[in-house]
Amino acid sequence: MNSPIRVATPADIDTIFDIRTSVRENHLSHEQLAEMGITPDAIQLAMQQAPCVWVAEVQGVAVGFAMADIDDGCVFAAFIRPEFEGRGLGRKLMEQAEALLFQHHRQIWLETAQASRASGFYQRLGWVVVEQLADGDIRMEKHRQ
């Protein structure tokens, strides 16, 4: 299976939103994302500031993405289309996000739902739960080795 990971471009923004709204867990609509300030313009601005969004492709089609916030030192997003889960794409995307963040920070973080499959996935990648947050979410951290 040919599964390259590449830096996303503005041409990928619509696909990134399609991927984000296709997931089963932590599903948000385009409208809900916009209410949170997550808009195509916001993603394009982040891309212009740094190569902080990556896309996973299968046979030339984008099926997942990850995004890092360099200033905050966090993994902002990591999502795979449900039909492409379990192929190692999430792990490859996280490697890219972590590598970028560790260039700027000794400790990086993310937040996710404690009861989610994502929580177990991140723990298998070496992330550690450090705080219980409101609404069943957790803060996880990882330290540069």
C-alpha positions as CSV (number, residue, x, y, z in Angstrom):
1,M,0.0,0.0,0.0
2,N,1.4,3.3,-1.0
3,S,0.8,5.8,1.9
4,P,2.9,8.9,1.7
5,I,2.7,11.6,4.2
6,R,3.2,15.1,2.9
7,V,2.8,18.7,4.0
8,A,-0.6,20.0,3.2
9,T,-1.2,22.9,0.9
10,P,-4.2,25.3,0.6
11,A,-5.5,23.1,-2.2
12,D,-6.1,20.4,0.6
13,I,-8.2,22.6,2.9
14,D,-11.6,21.4,1.6
15,T,-10.5,17.8,1.8
16,I,-9.2,18.3,5.3
17,F,-12.6,19.6,6.4
18,D,-14.3,16.6,4.6
19,I,-12.0,14.2,6.5
20,R,-12.7,16.0,9.8
21,T,-16.4,15.8,9.4
22,S,-16.3,12.1,8.3
23,V,-15.1,10.7,11.6
24,R,-17.2,8.7,14.0
25,E,-15.7,9.8,17.3
26,N,-15.5,13.5,18.2
27,H,-17.6,14.3,15.2
28,L,-18.2,18.0,14.5
29,S,-20.1,19.6,11.6
30,H,-18.7,22.4,9.4
31,E,-21.0,24.7,11.3
32,Q,-19.7,23.5,14.7
33,L,-16.1,23.9,13.6
34,A,-16.8,27.4,12.4
35,E,-18.4,28.3,15.7
36,M,-15.0,27.2,17.3
37,G,-13.1,29.5,14.9
38,I,-11.9,26.5,12.8
39,T,-12.5,27.8,9.3
40,P,-10.8,27.4,6.0
41,D,-9.3,30.9,6.4
42,A,-7.9,30.0,9.8
43,I,-6.3,26.8,8.5
44,Q,-4.8,28.6,5.5
45,L,-3.3,31.2,7.8
46,A,-1.7,28.5,9.9
47,M,-0.3,26.9,6.8
48,Q,1.2,30.2,5.7
49,Q,2.9,30.7,9.0
50,A,4.6,27.2,9.1
51,P,4.4,23.7,7.6
52,C,2.1,22.5,10.4
53,V,-0.5,20.4,8.6
54,W,0.2,17.0,7.0
55,V,-1.9,14.8,4.8
56,A,-1.8,11.0,4.6
57,E,-2.6,9.7,1.1
58,V,-3.6,6.3,-0.1
59,Q,-3.2,5.8,-3.9
60,G,-3.0,9.6,-4.3
61,V,-6.2,10.3,-2.3
62,A,-6.0,12.2,1.0
63,V,-7.5,10.1,3.7
64,G,-6.2,11.6,6.9
65,F,-4.5,14.7,8.3
66,A,-2.7,16.0,11.4
67,M,-2.2,19.6,12.5
68,A,0.2,21.0,15.1
69,D,0.1,24.4,16.8
70,I,3.8,25.3,17.1
71,D,3.3,28.3,19.4
72,D,1.2,26.3,21.9
73,G,3.3,23.1,21.5
74,C,0.2,21.0,20.9
75,V,-1.2,18.5,18.5
76,F,-4.3,20.4,17.4
77,A,-5.9,17.7,15.3
78,A,-5.3,14.1,14.0
79,F,-8.0,12.4,12.0
80,I,-8.3,9.5,9.6
81,R,-11.4,8.6,7.5
82,P,-13.0,5.7,9.2
83,E,-12.6,3.3,6.3
84,F,-8.8,3.9,6.4
85,E,-8.3,3.4,10.1
86,G,-5.9,0.6,11.3
87,R,-3.4,1.0,8.5
88,G,-0.7,2.9,10.5
89,L,-1.6,6.3,8.9
90,G,-2.4,7.9,12.3
91,R,0.9,6.8,13.7
92,K,2.8,8.3,10.7
93,L,0.9,11.6,10.9
94,M,1.6,11.8,14.6
95,E,5.3,11.2,14.0
96,Q,5.3,14.3,11.7
97,A,3.5,16.5,14.2
98,E,5.6,15.4,17.2
99,A,8.9,15.9,15.3
100,L,7.9,19.5,14.4
101,L,6.7,20.3,17.9
102,F,9.8,18.8,19.5
103,Q,12.0,21.1,17.4
104,H,10.5,23.9,19.4
105,H,9.4,22.4,22.8
106,R,10.8,19.9,25.3
107,Q,7.2,19.0,26.3
108,I,4.2,18.8,24.0
109,W,0.5,18.2,24.7
110,L,-2.9,17.4,23.3
111,E,-6.4,17.0,24.6
112,T,-8.9,14.2,23.8
113,A,-11.9,12.5,25.4
114,Q,-10.9,10.0,28.1
115,A,-13.3,7.4,26.8
116,S,-12.3,7.6,23.2
117,R,-10.3,5.2,21.1
118,A,-7.9,8.1,20.4
119,S,-6.9,8.1,24.1
120,G,-5.7,4.5,23.9
121,F,-4.0,5.2,20.6
122,Y,-2.1,8.2,22.0
123,Q,-1.1,6.2,25.1
124,R,0.4,3.5,22.8
125,L,2.5,6.2,21.2
126,G,3.9,7.2,24.6
127,W,1.6,10.0,25.6
128,V,0.8,10.2,29.3
129,V,-2.4,11.5,30.9
130,V,-1.6,14.4,33.2
131,E,-4.9,16.0,33.9
132,Q,-8.6,15.3,33.9
133,L,-10.5,18.1,32.3
134,A,-14.2,19.1,32.1
135,D,-16.7,17.1,30.1
136,G,-14.7,13.8,30.3
137,D,-11.7,15.2,28.4
138,I,-8.0,14.6,29.4
139,R,-4.8,16.4,28.8
140,M,-1.9,14.3,27.7
141,E,1.7,15.1,27.4
142,K,4.8,13.7,25.9
143,H,8.4,14.7,26.6
144,R,11.3,14.9,24.2
145,Q,13.6,11.9,24.7
